[in-house]
Amino acid sequence: MGLRQVANKYHSQASKIARRRADKDGKLPARYMRAVEYYRDCAARVEALILPEDETPAETTWQLESNRQAALASGKAVTAKDKVANPKELLEKVNAS
């Protein structure tokens, strides 16, 4: 479980307490307000430990580390004919290389 999931669990617990214990006006008694503030404070402390690098999704990381070659990596230059070609023709050219 990552730090983001831990922080989200703290936030969800605080929200759960606030939903269950609020009166008709939406106000919380002092003892429940302290509990909600405690969970929010814990979540803020965990979020402070999260580095910006940790926020990148796994899909993005995988894509950046891919060994797949680019479509124009065959060494051929793009011609005027390629600029007006449809995607099917461009794929055929790449696959023929």
C-alpha positions as CSV (number, residue, x, y, z in Angstrom):
1,M,0.0,0.0,0.0
2,G,1.4,3.3,-1.0
3,L,1.4,6.6,0.9
4,R,-1.3,8.0,-1.2
5,Q,-3.6,5.1,-0.3
6,V,-2.8,5.6,3.4
7,A,-3.7,9.3,3.2
8,N,-6.9,8.5,1.4
9,K,-7.9,6.1,4.1
10,Y,-7.4,8.7,6.7
11,H,-9.5,11.2,4.7
12,S,-12.2,8.6,4.2
13,Q,-12.3,7.8,7.9
14,A,-12.7,11.5,8.8
15,S,-15.5,11.8,6.2
16,K,-17.2,8.7,7.6
17,I,-17.2,10.1,11.1
18,A,-18.4,13.5,9.9
19,R,-21.3,11.9,7.9
20,R,-22.4,9.7,10.7
21,R,-22.2,12.1,13.7
22,A,-23.4,15.3,12.2
23,D,-26.7,16.6,13.5
24,K,-29.6,18.0,11.5
25,D,-27.8,21.3,11.0
26,G,-24.6,19.6,9.8
27,K,-22.6,20.5,13.0
28,L,-20.4,18.0,14.8
29,P,-20.2,17.8,18.6
30,A,-16.7,18.8,19.9
31,R,-15.5,15.3,20.6
32,Y,-16.3,14.1,17.1
33,M,-14.8,17.3,15.6
34,R,-11.5,16.5,17.4
35,A,-11.5,13.0,15.9
36,V,-12.1,14.4,12.4
37,E,-9.3,17.0,12.9
38,Y,-7.0,14.2,14.1
39,Y,-7.6,12.1,11.0
40,R,-7.2,15.1,8.7
41,D,-3.9,16.0,10.5
42,C,-2.6,12.4,10.1
43,A,-3.5,12.5,6.4
44,A,-1.7,15.8,6.0
45,R,1.4,14.4,7.6
46,V,1.4,11.4,5.3
47,E,0.8,13.6,2.3
48,A,3.9,15.6,3.3
49,L,6.0,12.5,2.9
50,I,4.9,11.9,-0.7
51,L,7.5,13.0,-3.3
52,P,6.4,14.5,-6.7
53,E,8.1,11.5,-8.4
54,D,5.8,9.2,-6.5
55,E,2.7,10.9,-8.0
56,T,3.3,9.7,-11.6
57,P,1.0,6.9,-12.6
58,A,2.4,3.4,-13.2
59,E,1.3,3.5,-16.9
60,T,3.3,6.7,-17.5
61,T,6.4,5.1,-15.9
62,W,6.0,2.0,-18.0
63,Q,5.6,4.0,-21.2
64,L,8.7,6.0,-20.5
65,E,10.8,2.9,-20.0
66,S,9.5,1.2,-23.1
67,N,11.9,-0.3,-25.6
68,R,9.5,0.1,-28.5
69,Q,10.9,1.9,-31.5
70,A,9.4,5.1,-32.8
71,A,7.4,4.9,-36.1
72,L,9.9,7.0,-38.1
73,A,13.0,5.3,-36.6
74,S,13.6,3.5,-39.9
75,G,16.0,6.2,-41.1
76,K,13.8,7.3,-44.0
77,A,13.0,11.0,-44.2
78,V,9.4,12.2,-44.3
79,T,8.5,13.2,-47.9
80,A,5.7,15.4,-49.2
81,K,3.8,12.3,-50.2
82,D,3.9,11.2,-46.6
83,K,2.4,14.5,-45.4
84,V,-0.7,13.9,-47.5
85,A,-1.0,10.2,-46.9
86,N,-3.7,8.6,-44.8
87,P,-2.9,6.6,-41.7
88,K,-3.3,3.3,-43.5
89,E,-0.7,4.2,-46.1
90,L,1.7,5.4,-43.4
91,L,1.4,2.1,-41.5
92,E,2.0,0.2,-44.7
93,K,5.2,2.2,-45.3
94,V,6.4,1.6,-41.8
95,N,5.6,-2.1,-41.9
96,A,7.3,-2.5,-45.3
97,S,10.6,-1.1,-43.8
